Amino acid sequence: MPRWRSWLSMLNWRPVREIEQRTRLIEQRTRETEIAILREQQRQQQIEKRTKLIENEIEQIKNETEQIKNETEQLRKENARLRELNAKGRALLSCVDQLCFPADSSSNPAPPTASDGKPSSP
């Protein structure tokens, strides 16, 4: 047998069916890989969307937190102002009590008045 024929027979050692079967397997694996890649891309897109939503929520929470801090500071200032006004009101009330109701008048009862508006005599 000439040398080139033995070389040619070595090249064709597998039957055609086996080569076709292997080709189909490779094509099937290629399709499965492409599908897996598409699924992974879709998953990545979903993750990116969720990430954007979460980032938006975080930003919204930061804004709300800042607003709450501002409102809290305003309420603290208002409370301080109201405490000051209450203290002034209590001081004024104390002055009114001292001026209108002197300490010595509280020990002496007011004289009874008659029905005609004149003090009655005993």
Secondary structure, DSSP 4 states (H G I P E B T S, - for coil): --HHHHHHHHHT-S-HHHHHHHHHHHHHHHHHHHHHHHHHHHHHHHHHHHHHHHHHHHHHHHHHHHHHHHHHHHHHHHHHHHHHHHHHHHHHHHHHHHHHS-TTTTTSPPPPB-TTSSBPP-
